[in-house]
Amino acid sequence: MRKQLFLAVSACFAILSLSFSEALAQTSSSEPKVEVGAQFSVLRLRDLGVTDVGVGGRITYNLNEFLSVEAEGDFFPKDNQDLGGR
């Protein structure tokens, strides 16, 4: 029950964050050089009965209007030996 509530609240937060960022993107007139973002991840493997929750971040560097370089990383704090490590 607590996990379902946590996932529902997280999903609402993600939707609101996307809506807010879209509104900001429409008001800006030029492309930002650097973009930074945070994210929430859920990895669910039904066949193994495993659900992992984690957080992460990403950074994007816009080289020009059409080309950018992006890096992303996630951290799942729970040890899961069933999958062979962290």
Secondary structure as the mmCIF struct_conf table of DSSP 4:
data_model
#
loop_
_struct_conf.conf_type_id
_struct_conf.id
_struct_conf.beg_label_comp_id
_struct_conf.beg_label_asym_id
_struct_conf.beg_label_seq_id
_struct_conf.end_label_comp_id
_struct_conf.end_label_asym_id
_struct_conf.end_label_seq_id
HELX_RH_AL_P HELX_RH_AL_P1 ARG A 2 THR A 27
BEND BEND1 SER A 29 SER A 30
BEND BEND2 LYS A 33 LYS A 33
STRN STRN1 VAL A 34 LEU A 45
HELX_RH_3T_P HELX_RH_3T_P1 ARG A 46 LEU A 48
TURN_TY1_P TURN_TY1_P1 GLY A 49 GLY A 49
STRN STRN2 VAL A 50 ASN A 62
BEND BEND3 LEU A 63 PHE A 66
STRN STRN3 SER A 68 PHE A 75
BEND BEND4 LYS A 78 LYS A 78
STRN STRN4 ASN A 80 ASN A 80
HELX_RH_3T_P HELX_RH_3T_P2 GLN A 81 LEU A 83
TURN_TY1_P TURN_TY1_P2 GLY A 84 GLY A 84
STRN STRN5 GLY A 85 GLY A 85
#
